[in-house]
């Protein structure tokens, strides 16, 4: 029994039944497959998180974001600048108590290098309703190359608890279709 | 044995009694300590469970019970009380049982064990007081730079030291049992499972000390800075590994209940022990599960760690997923239930809460907690669900529907055998595992559903009514959160009945004396095994084969569905 010492002292020589052996083999191979699939997705998939990140003092990062917003702001929305950077520019997004700043306006099918960091506590970048979720740390500037594949208005919410105003922390990304034909071509090429 | 042994200890005699149902020798000091730890566990379960109900009712959009400040406070307390205090107190009881009782041995240094117990109680109370004072609502994970009051961390440290004392006493008792020859051959499988839990506990508590002591000093102002990323790497070496203590402990309890109620014998000792051994080798790598969405970590590091080295620890769990029901099927077929593929399961003692709780725990842990855990822990798939309410959905499948339900099932054996009290209100007790199990499975599934739709975890208001820039979740997300609330009420009802039955039994249950026939009887053979697998008259196990096939197909389907979801996201690299 499981609550008594093994009946045979030399239990490690007992034969293994075929059902156990078969199941163990299936489970082992399934594990190998799942392990391999994570590696494979780096080659066949279009959704992999970049590890590119830099140490940065929160105040320096804040300054970079402000300069970026000033340069490319096209209008204001509820006191927050809406920033429309041309393709190919570095984009900066800031998480702080309690907002994502500034609002971004991007184009469908264009790849952007988006920098993201926090200047106070940890935050959770959660793009909705797409459902891409990335942790944001103060002191670490994370660079993610992102390509919107659909146009519309998207929310960024915070899904890392950041104090009493956590549930009021939101942001916004607009994605426009303006360069439709060009974008479709890029998407067709896989980038 | 001689008076002096290898370790130089002199044999002592300790007070003991003989169990009339199992024939095991019960060391009185161990028995009292098991009682104390079990009672403390149930008290913290009651407190933490109540907090959990308040959390669920607040997250039910139509009810939205608590104000924001209270919500975050109660959520912090919920995590600490149930995930840490309830479970670890119970695990210490399991360790003392699996060593002193199962090995017919006296418990090593009972006085020191009491010291450990007191440290754990003081620590748990200290942390609770810090949380209730209101300025330590940092969540159970307490990620810096967010800071709690020093007593929040100090309480956790004291609790961990106390638990470490308990683990050390478990090891010492194993040594004494070997030295004094209280058993023949190798330790029982259940004790081997407990040993696995204890080894993982040492790693877990050491990691906790490495991160919580500096964090405590930081909260006192003695250290200027804690790196938030470093904190997460080390904290989760405690936070996730402690869940592996639970897995090892509750798998051991599954085997124990199978043995005591049905006379089940492991299909083969080698395979079951090998599966536990895989836990010892690889389960600790799971810290990476919480770091898949973080900046600056290399993909190869993530892949090796998050998969527990090519899923070898998952392999361990999948093996138990066959051998536990397999050993029960083999025993039941020997008991005479041989018709068709499933007579053994249909005619199992479903009216015995120990069995019902154990088998539901096995099913829910595998199908809900296990499958969702692997999907959530896949490097790229994690970005679909990181920090959404899918995460609590997953771990309520493992820790509530799996571990807590198994521990509750085990309690229905502890009450008559250790407390020596007949269980009061048997019809309520019969109903309890179903209420709690279905409630817990429901909250797991609906939180997972809501998380798939993007609902964040640890969030007071998913309508974002106070936010500058508005955002609206889909109607489906609100429906899921409402259903989560309903099932939380069901689980809470099961939890309340459990606490009432335990308290009622301990205080007012009829004393069990020799010759008394239990309401929820053990297997007629007492301590004898009915199944002997591996002999010439081996029984086939068609029922178990069907069960694991259904499991595997569900696993594979759900795995690929999530890759399909992922492939539809925006592109990022």
Interface residues (C-beta under 8 A of the other chain):
Chain A: X1 X2 X3 X4 X5 X6 X7 X9 X11 X12 X14 X15 X16 X17 X19 X20 X23 X24 X26 X27 X28 X30 X31 X32 X34 X35 X37 X38 X39 X41 X42 X45 X46 X47 X48 X49 X50 X51 X53 X77 X78 X79 X80 X99 X103 X111 X120 X121 X122 X124 X126 X127 X128 X129 X130 X131 X132 X133 X134 X135 X136 X137 X138 X139 X140 X141 X142 X144 X145 X146 X147 X148 X149 X150 X155 X157 X158 X159 X160 X161 X162 X163 X164 X166 X167 X168 X169 X170 X171 X172 X191
Chain B: X22 X68 X69 X72 X102 X137 X139 X143 X145 X146 X183 X184 X185 X186 X187 X188 X189 X190 X227 X228 X229 X255 X256 X258 X259 X260 X263 X264 X265 X266 X267 X268 X269 X270 X271 X272 X292 X293 X294 X295 X296 X297 X298 X299 X303 X306 X307 X310 X311 X312 X314 X315 X318 X319 X322 X323 X326 X327 X374 X378 X379 X380 X383 X384 X385 X386 X387 X388 X452 X453 X454 X456 X457 X458 X459 X460 X461 X462 X464 X466 X467 X468 X469 X470 X471 X473 X474 X527 X528 X529 X532 X533 X534 X538 X541 X544 X545 X548 X552 X555 X556 X559 X563 X566 X567 X569 X570 X571 X572 X573
